[in-house]
């Protein structure tokens, strides 16, 4: 319970440097989304909500816990800071699973798997390194 409260508290607006130049948030080329708020995106990745604002199902996809792009995304969108940031998110998911509330987003091994998943799934959203070529997906800005 404490971990969930601490993680949720990190979603409150904060000041500081953004790491959005380290990753791009991507959706399918067919998606009507042109941007997303950081708070809405965090809620989707933490499964606090399962729908986009237009009512379509939201399907988040994560990267490996060992990837630097996941560290940057966790810091920039989920606003979890420090050396144990991925561990804090994993603890949140352990609690969610244990209580029967929810399951974490699927995890893909690398950027190309995320791009393929997002391109093939309506409503999907993922993140990739900034320099990755995009085919079948489009980047959308994350607004504070």
Buried (B, 14 or more C-beta within 10 A) or exposed (E): EEBBEEBBEBBEEEEEEBBBEBBBBBBBEEBEBEEBEBBBBBBBBBBEEEEBEEEEEBBBBBBBEEBEBBBBBBBBBBBBEEEEBBEBBBBBBEBBEEEEEBEBBBBBEBBEBBBBBBBEBEBBBBBBBEEBEBEEBBBBEBEE
